[in-house]
Amino acid sequence: MKTLTCMRMRAVALACLPFAGAVLSTNALAQSSVTLYGVVDNAFSYVSNQRGHSNFYMSQGNLQASKFGLLGAEELGGGTKAIFRLESGFNSLTGAQSSAGNIFNRQAYVGLSNDRYGTVTLGRQYTPYFNMVGALGPTGVLTGATGAHPGDLDALDTTLRFNNSITYASPTIAGFSFGAQYGLGGVPGSVTNGSNFSAALRYDYQSFSVAAGYVKLKDITTSQSLGSFAINSPVNNGYASASSTQMVAAAARYNFNDLMVGVNYSNVQYAPGSHSLFASEAVFNTYGAIATYRFTPSVIAGIGYSYTRASKANGIDDPAQYHQISLEQTYSLSKRTTFYALEAYQLARGRSLIASGSGTRIADAVAVVGDSQNTTPSSGPSQFVGMVGIRHAF
C-alpha cells in the first residue's frame, strides 16, 4: 500500500474525500491520511473438466482478488480516530465491476476507532467470522480460488458480506480479541425479519493462534442486509431457498520458525421454510489441515487438504462427500510483485440436491474446486485446476 498524506498531496486527497462525503479543513488535513491501495492479479489457467470439457483460459483474482480501495483516518484526540473504507472489486481482464450496480461492492463503511475501547463501524462489511476464523483457515494461507472448501459453502473466503450492518471489534486484551456484527433487515414492523448476525473470538499467544466464529443468516432470498453469499455451486445451490443458514467454524495455527501447520473445522446448516424447495434440514461438516514452508524470504510453498461430508441431506441416501487437495507456490520479486502457481484436485462421491430450472432435483455429486469453479463445475466426480500468474499490489 502507498500512503498518500492529504497535506503533502492535497490534490489527491481532495479527489478522494468526496467519496467519503466529507470536506476537511486545513487543520484537519494535517492530522488526517488517506491510503490508496489495490491489487491486480491475472493468470493462465487450465481446468480438466468444466461442464464436460477441458479448458485453457485467462483468469483473474486468483491469488488475491483484483480490487482498489481508499482507507482513511482522522485523529480526533485521546486515542480516537474517525475512519472509513471504500473498496471495489473489478475484473482485471476486462475492467468490468465484479458486482454490477455496486461501485464499492466489497466494503463501504465509516466509524470510530479507539485504542482502548475498540472499533465501531457502519455499512457494508465482512463478518467477524471471516475476519478472525477465515484469517487462520485455508483461504488465509491458500488462496480461496483453489484452497477454499468446496463451493466456499462455509464462507471462509471473501464471499459473505453484510449490508446495513453495525460491527464492533475489540482491542486485544491479554491475547484475546472478539467481534460482533448485526445486519439490520430493514423490514417495516419487524426488528428481526431479514436480519443477520455474526460473532467471533480469537486468541493469540506467541506462535499459536486459535479462533472460533458463528454466523446466522435469516430470510436469505429476501434479506436486505445480506450483501453477498456463495450459494451458487452444485455443493449447496439446492438449498438456496433455505429460510435460514447457520455456520460455525474454528481454526488454529502454529508456527515453527519457517514451518506453519494448522487445522480447521466448519459446520453449515440449511433450514427449510414454508416457501423452500426442500423439506428437511441439510448439514455439512468439513475437516481441514494446512501447512506452509518458507524456503527463502522470497519462496513459500503451501498445501491443504479438506474433507466435506453432508451428514444430513434432505433425506438423501448416500449423501455427498468431497475430498480436496490444494497446492500453492509463490515467488516474491518484491514486496508488491509476486509470481505464483496453484494446483488443486477434488474428488466427489455420493448424491446431492442441486438447482434445476425453477426447482431442485437429486443427482450425483460433481466436483467444484474451491470457489473458482462455482459456475463452471465438473460434469463428473473429479476436477483438476492449475494456474500460473502474477499479482501486483500497490
C-alpha positions as CSV (number, residue, x, y, z in Angstrom):
1,M,0.0,0.0,0.0
2,K,1.1,3.6,-0.6
3,T,0.0,6.1,1.9
4,L,-0.9,9.5,0.5
5,T,-1.0,12.1,3.2
6,C,-3.6,14.7,2.5
7,M,-1.3,17.6,3.5
8,R,1.5,16.6,1.1
9,M,-0.7,15.5,-1.8
10,R,-3.7,17.8,-1.3
11,A,-4.9,17.3,-4.9
12,V,-5.2,13.6,-4.4
13,A,-6.9,13.9,-1.1
14,L,-9.5,16.4,-2.4
15,A,-10.3,13.9,-5.1
16,C,-10.7,11.1,-2.6
17,L,-12.7,13.0,0.0
18,P,-15.9,13.4,-1.9
19,F,-16.3,9.6,-1.9
20,A,-16.2,9.7,1.9
21,G,-18.8,12.5,1.9
22,A,-16.6,14.9,3.8
23,V,-14.7,18.1,3.3
24,L,-11.8,18.6,5.7
25,S,-10.4,21.9,6.9
26,T,-6.7,22.8,6.5
27,N,-6.1,22.0,10.2
28,A,-7.9,18.6,9.9
29,L,-5.8,17.8,6.8
30,A,-2.6,18.0,8.9
31,Q,-4.0,15.2,11.2
32,S,-5.6,13.0,8.5
33,S,-4.5,10.5,6.0
34,V,-6.0,8.6,3.0
35,T,-4.4,5.4,1.8
36,L,-5.0,4.3,-1.8
37,Y,-4.4,0.6,-2.3
38,G,-5.2,-2.2,-4.7
39,V,-4.3,-5.4,-6.4
40,V,-4.1,-6.6,-10.0
41,D,-4.0,-10.4,-10.4
42,N,-4.1,-12.3,-13.7
43,A,-3.2,-15.8,-14.7
44,F,-3.2,-18.5,-17.3
45,S,-5.4,-21.4,-16.1
46,Y,-6.2,-25.0,-17.0
47,V,-9.2,-27.0,-15.9
48,S,-9.6,-30.6,-16.7
49,N,-13.4,-30.5,-16.7
50,Q,-15.8,-27.6,-17.0
51,R,-19.3,-28.9,-17.7
52,G,-17.8,-31.8,-19.6
53,H,-14.8,-30.2,-21.4
54,S,-11.3,-29.3,-20.5
55,N,-10.4,-25.6,-20.8
56,F,-7.3,-23.4,-21.1
57,Y,-8.2,-19.8,-20.4
58,M,-7.3,-16.5,-18.7
59,S,-8.5,-15.9,-15.2
60,Q,-8.1,-13.1,-12.7
61,G,-8.2,-12.5,-8.9
62,N,-6.8,-15.9,-8.1
63,L,-4.0,-15.3,-5.5
64,Q,-5.9,-12.2,-4.3
65,A,-9.0,-10.5,-5.7
66,S,-8.3,-7.7,-8.1
67,K,-9.5,-4.5,-6.3
68,F,-8.8,-1.0,-5.4
69,G,-9.8,1.0,-2.3
70,L,-9.5,4.0,-0.1
71,L,-8.8,3.8,3.6
72,G,-9.0,7.0,5.6
73,A,-8.4,8.1,9.2
74,E,-8.6,11.4,11.1
75,E,-7.1,11.8,14.5
76,L,-9.8,13.2,16.9
77,G,-7.6,13.1,20.1
78,G,-7.5,10.9,23.1
79,G,-6.6,7.8,21.0
80,T,-9.8,8.1,19.0
81,K,-9.9,8.2,15.2
82,A,-12.7,8.6,12.6
83,I,-12.2,6.0,9.9
84,F,-13.7,5.0,6.6
85,R,-13.0,2.4,3.9
86,L,-14.3,2.2,0.3
87,E,-13.3,-0.9,-1.6
88,S,-14.3,-2.0,-5.1
89,G,-13.6,-5.3,-6.8
90,F,-13.1,-5.5,-10.6
91,N,-12.3,-7.9,-13.4
92,S,-8.7,-7.1,-14.3
93,L,-9.0,-8.8,-17.7
94,T,-12.0,-6.7,-18.8
95,G,-12.2,-3.7,-16.5
96,A,-15.8,-4.6,-15.5
97,Q,-17.1,-4.3,-12.0
98,S,-17.2,-7.6,-10.1
99,S,-20.7,-6.8,-9.0
100,A,-22.8,-4.7,-11.4
101,G,-24.6,-1.8,-9.8
102,N,-22.3,-1.6,-6.7
103,I,-19.3,0.5,-7.3
104,F,-17.9,-0.3,-3.8
105,N,-19.0,-3.9,-3.9
106,R,-16.5,-5.3,-1.4
107,Q,-16.6,-2.9,1.5
108,A,-18.1,0.6,2.3
109,Y,-18.1,1.7,5.9
110,V,-17.4,4.6,8.3
111,G,-16.8,4.5,12.0
112,L,-14.8,5.4,15.1
113,S,-11.8,3.6,16.5
114,N,-10.3,3.9,19.9
115,D,-7.0,2.3,21.2
116,R,-8.6,1.4,24.5
117,Y,-12.3,0.7,23.7
118,G,-12.2,-0.8,20.2
119,T,-13.8,0.0,16.9
120,V,-17.4,0.5,15.8
121,T,-18.2,0.7,12.0
122,L,-21.4,1.1,10.0
123,G,-22.0,0.0,6.4
124,R,-21.2,-2.9,4.0
125,Q,-18.6,-5.2,5.8
126,Y,-17.1,-8.6,6.1
127,T,-18.1,-10.6,9.2
128,P,-16.1,-11.1,12.3
129,Y,-16.5,-14.8,11.5
130,F,-14.5,-14.3,8.3
131,N,-12.0,-11.7,9.7
132,M,-11.0,-13.9,12.6
133,V,-11.6,-17.5,11.6
134,G,-11.0,-17.1,7.9
135,A,-7.6,-15.5,8.5
136,L,-6.5,-18.7,10.2
137,G,-8.3,-21.1,7.8
138,P,-7.4,-22.4,4.4
139,T,-8.1,-19.1,2.5
140,G,-5.8,-17.2,4.8
141,V,-2.9,-19.5,3.6
142,L,-4.1,-21.0,0.3
143,T,-6.0,-18.7,-1.9
144,G,-9.7,-19.1,-2.0
145,A,-9.7,-19.7,-5.7
146,T,-8.4,-23.2,-5.2
147,G,-8.0,-23.5,-1.4
148,A,-11.5,-22.7,-0.2
149,H,-13.6,-25.6,0.9
150,P,-15.9,-26.9,-1.9
151,G,-18.0,-24.0,-3.3
152,D,-16.9,-21.9,-0.2
153,L,-20.1,-23.3,1.4
154,D,-18.8,-22.2,4.9
155,A,-17.9,-18.7,3.8
156,L,-14.3,-18.7,5.0
157,D,-13.4,-16.9,1.8
158,T,-14.5,-13.3,0.9
159,T,-17.9,-14.3,-0.4
160,L,-20.0,-13.3,2.6
161,R,-20.7,-9.6,3.3
162,F,-23.4,-7.8,5.3
163,N,-25.2,-4.6,4.2
164,N,-26.7,-2.2,6.6
165,S,-24.6,-3.6,9.4
166,I,-23.0,-2.4,12.6
167,T,-19.8,-4.0,13.7
168,Y,-17.8,-3.9,17.0
169,A,-14.2,-5.1,17.1
170,S,-12.5,-5.2,20.5
171,P,-8.9,-4.3,21.2
172,T,-6.6,-7.2,22.0
173,I,-6.5,-7.9,25.8
174,A,-4.1,-10.5,27.1
175,G,-4.1,-12.1,23.7
176,F,-7.9,-12.2,23.3
177,S,-10.0,-10.2,20.8
178,F,-13.6,-10.5,19.7
179,G,-16.0,-9.1,17.3
180,A,-19.8,-8.9,16.8
181,Q,-21.9,-7.8,13.9
182,Y,-25.6,-7.2,13.3
183,G,-27.1,-6.6,9.9
184,L,-30.5,-4.8,10.1
185,G,-33.2,-6.3,7.9
186,G,-35.0,-3.0,7.3
187,V,-38.4,-4.7,7.2
188,P,-41.2,-2.3,8.4
189,G,-42.9,-3.5,11.5
190,S,-40.2,-6.1,12.4
191,V,-36.8,-5.9,14.0
192,T,-35.7,-9.4,13.2
193,N,-37.0,-10.2,9.7
194,G,-34.2,-10.3,7.2
195,S,-31.6,-9.6,9.9
196,N,-28.2,-11.4,10.1
197,F,-25.7,-11.9,13.0
198,S,-22.1,-12.9,13.3
199,A,-19.7,-13.1,16.2
200,A,-16.1,-14.5,16.7
201,L,-13.4,-14.8,19.3
202,R,-9.6,-15.1,18.7
203,Y,-6.7,-15.9,21.0
204,D,-3.0,-15.3,20.1
205,Y,0.0,-16.4,22.2
206,Q,3.5,-16.2,20.8
207,S,3.5,-18.6,17.7
208,F,0.0,-20.0,18.4
209,S,-3.4,-18.6,17.2
210,V,-6.9,-20.0,17.5
211,A,-10.3,-18.6,16.6
212,A,-13.9,-19.7,16.6
213,G,-16.9,-17.9,14.9
214,Y,-20.6,-18.0,14.3
215,V,-23.0,-16.7,11.6
216,K,-26.8,-16.8,11.4
217,L,-28.5,-15.7,8.2
218,K,-32.3,-15.2,8.1
219,D,-34.6,-15.0,5.0
220,I,-31.6,-15.4,2.7
221,T,-33.6,-15.0,-0.5
222,T,-35.1,-11.6,0.5
223,S,-32.9,-10.1,3.2
224,Q,-31.7,-6.6,2.6
225,S,-28.8,-7.0,4.9
226,L,-27.3,-10.0,3.2
227,G,-24.9,-8.3,0.7
228,S,-23.4,-11.4,-0.9
229,F,-23.3,-15.1,-0.1
230,A,-21.9,-18.0,-2.1
231,I,-24.8,-20.4,-2.7
232,N,-24.3,-20.8,-6.4
233,S,-22.3,-24.1,-6.7
234,P,-23.7,-27.6,-7.0
235,V,-22.5,-28.3,-3.5
236,N,-25.2,-26.1,-2.0
237,N,-27.4,-24.4,-4.7
238,G,-30.1,-26.9,-4.0
239,Y,-30.6,-25.1,-0.6
240,A,-30.6,-21.6,-2.0
241,S,-34.3,-21.3,-0.9
242,A,-33.4,-22.0,2.8
243,S,-35.3,-20.0,5.3
244,S,-32.1,-19.7,7.4
245,T,-28.5,-20.7,7.4
246,Q,-26.2,-21.3,10.3
247,M,-22.4,-21.5,10.1
248,V,-20.0,-22.4,12.9
249,A,-16.2,-22.7,12.3
250,A,-12.9,-22.9,14.2
251,A,-9.3,-22.8,13.1
252,A,-5.9,-23.0,14.7
253,R,-2.3,-22.4,13.5
254,Y,1.2,-22.8,15.0
255,N,4.5,-21.5,13.6
256,F,7.7,-23.5,13.9
257,N,10.1,-20.9,12.6
258,D,9.7,-21.4,8.8
259,L,7.1,-24.1,9.1
260,M,3.4,-23.3,9.8
261,V,0.8,-26.0,10.4
262,G,-2.9,-25.6,11.0
263,V,-6.3,-27.3,11.3
264,N,-9.8,-26.1,10.7
265,Y,-13.4,-27.3,11.0
266,S,-16.8,-26.0,9.9
267,N,-20.4,-26.9,10.3
268,V,-23.1,-25.5,8.0
269,Q,-26.8,-26.0,8.4
270,Y,-29.6,-25.1,5.9
271,A,-33.1,-25.0,7.4
272,P,-36.3,-25.1,5.2
273,G,-39.2,-22.7,5.5
274,S,-42.7,-22.6,4.1
275,H,-41.5,-21.5,0.6
276,S,-38.3,-23.6,0.4
277,L,-37.7,-26.1,-2.4
278,F,-36.6,-28.7,0.0
279,A,-38.3,-30.3,3.0
280,S,-35.7,-31.4,5.6
281,E,-32.6,-29.8,7.2
282,A,-29.3,-30.2,5.4
283,V,-26.0,-30.3,7.4
284,F,-22.4,-30.2,6.0
285,N,-19.3,-30.8,8.1
286,T,-15.8,-30.0,6.8
287,Y,-12.4,-31.0,8.3
288,G,-9.2,-29.5,7.0
289,A,-5.5,-29.2,7.5
290,I,-3.0,-26.8,6.1
291,A,0.8,-26.2,6.1
292,T,3.3,-23.8,4.6
293,Y,7.1,-23.7,4.5
294,R,9.3,-20.7,3.8
295,F,12.3,-21.9,1.8
296,T,13.8,-18.4,1.5
297,P,12.4,-15.0,2.3
298,S,11.1,-14.9,-1.3
299,V,9.9,-18.5,-1.8
300,I,7.0,-20.1,0.0
301,A,5.0,-23.3,-0.6
302,G,1.7,-24.4,0.9
303,I,-0.5,-27.4,0.9
304,G,-4.0,-28.0,2.2
305,Y,-6.4,-31.0,2.4
306,S,-10.2,-30.9,3.3
307,Y,-12.9,-33.5,3.6
308,T,-16.5,-32.3,3.4
309,R,-19.5,-34.6,4.1
310,A,-23.2,-34.0,4.2
311,S,-24.3,-35.6,7.4
312,K,-27.9,-34.7,6.6
313,A,-29.1,-34.0,3.0
314,N,-32.8,-33.6,2.9
315,G,-33.3,-37.3,3.4
316,I,-31.0,-38.3,0.5
317,D,-29.4,-41.8,0.8
318,D,-25.6,-41.8,0.2
319,P,-25.2,-38.0,0.8
320,A,-22.4,-36.1,-1.0
321,Q,-18.7,-36.3,0.1
322,Y,-15.8,-34.2,-1.2
323,H,-12.1,-34.7,-0.9
324,Q,-9.9,-31.8,-2.0
325,I,-6.1,-31.2,-2.0
326,S,-4.7,-27.8,-2.9
327,L,-1.1,-26.7,-3.5
328,E,0.4,-23.2,-3.8
329,Q,3.9,-21.9,-4.6
330,T,4.8,-18.2,-4.6
331,Y,8.0,-16.3,-5.5
332,S,8.1,-12.7,-4.5
333,L,10.1,-10.4,-6.8
334,S,9.5,-7.5,-4.4
335,K,7.1,-6.6,-1.6
336,R,4.5,-5.8,-4.2
337,T,5.0,-8.2,-7.1
338,T,4.6,-12.0,-6.8
339,F,4.7,-14.9,-9.3
340,Y,2.5,-17.8,-8.3
341,A,1.4,-21.3,-9.2
342,L,-1.7,-23.0,-7.9
343,E,-2.8,-26.6,-8.3
344,A,-5.9,-28.4,-6.9
345,Y,-7.7,-31.6,-7.3
346,Q,-11.2,-32.6,-6.0
347,L,-13.0,-35.9,-5.9
348,A,-16.7,-36.0,-5.2
349,R,-18.8,-39.0,-4.1
350,G,-22.5,-39.7,-3.3
351,R,-25.6,-37.7,-4.3
352,S,-26.7,-34.1,-3.7
353,L,-29.7,-31.8,-4.1
354,I,-29.0,-29.4,-6.9
355,A,-30.9,-26.5,-8.5
356,S,-32.7,-27.4,-11.7
357,G,-34.6,-24.8,-13.6
358,S,-37.1,-23.3,-11.2
359,G,-36.9,-26.3,-8.8
360,T,-34.4,-28.9,-7.5
361,R,-33.5,-32.5,-8.2
362,I,-31.3,-35.2,-6.7
363,A,-28.2,-36.0,-8.8
364,D,-24.7,-37.5,-8.5
365,A,-22.4,-35.1,-6.7
366,V,-19.9,-33.3,-9.0
367,A,-16.6,-31.8,-8.3
368,V,-16.1,-28.0,-7.9
369,V,-12.6,-26.9,-6.8
370,G,-12.5,-24.1,-4.2
371,D,-14.7,-21.2,-5.3
372,S,-13.1,-20.5,-8.6
373,Q,-15.4,-23.0,-10.4
374,N,-18.7,-22.3,-8.7
375,T,-20.4,-21.5,-12.0
376,T,-18.3,-24.0,-14.1
377,P,-18.3,-27.2,-12.1
378,S,-17.1,-30.6,-13.4
379,S,-19.7,-32.8,-15.2
380,G,-18.3,-35.7,-13.2
381,P,-16.8,-36.7,-9.9
382,S,-13.3,-35.2,-10.4
383,Q,-11.8,-31.9,-11.3
384,F,-8.2,-30.6,-11.6
385,V,-7.3,-26.9,-11.7
386,G,-3.9,-25.4,-12.4
387,M,-2.9,-21.7,-12.6
388,V,0.2,-19.7,-13.2
389,G,0.0,-16.0,-12.7
390,I,1.3,-12.7,-11.4
391,R,0.0,-10.4,-8.7
392,H,0.9,-6.8,-8.2
393,A,-0.2,-4.8,-5.2
394,F,0.0,-1.1,-4.8
